[in-house]
Amino acid sequence: MRTPPEFEDRLPALIDAYPRLFKGSVRDPYSYLGPGWFSIVNQLCQVINASLSDAESDQFYVTQIKEKTGFLRFRFACSEAMRPQIRALVRATEDATMTICSDSGKSKEKPI
């Protein structure tokens, strides 16, 4: 059975758009990105990608993107020196998804 387009996983598009961040794949096979969160996660990837030097990008990769308990989980690996800056960006994005539906992108009534 084919998944309706409005619910298709958008993660492959990010992997193709940001090879420096994903290194060709996401290491967790349970990763998934719903269409409702594509825009906000794409913006996060743009900011991270622009902030990394070539040397830093060699030490960074995304390990998992998924929904858990109603909001985004964006997991990554990097050097300890880069972690605070990247973690702040990720945390802000994860917090923003608490009021956005991962499938439709519409506002939720209340955060879960």
JOZI-V507143 format. One record per run of one state. SS is the DSSP state (H for helix, E for strand, C for the rest). FROM is the first residue (numbers start at 1). TO is the last residue. Records with the same first field share a line. If there is no record, write none. Layout:
BEGIN
SS=FROM-TO ; FROM-TO
END
This chain:
BEGIN
C=1-4 ; 8-10 ; 18-18 ; 23-34 ; 52-53 ; 58-60 ; 69-70 ; 78-79 ; 101-106 ; 108-112
H=5-7 ; 11-17 ; 19-22 ; 35-51 ; 54-57 ; 80-99
E=61-68 ; 71-77 ; 100-100 ; 107-107
END
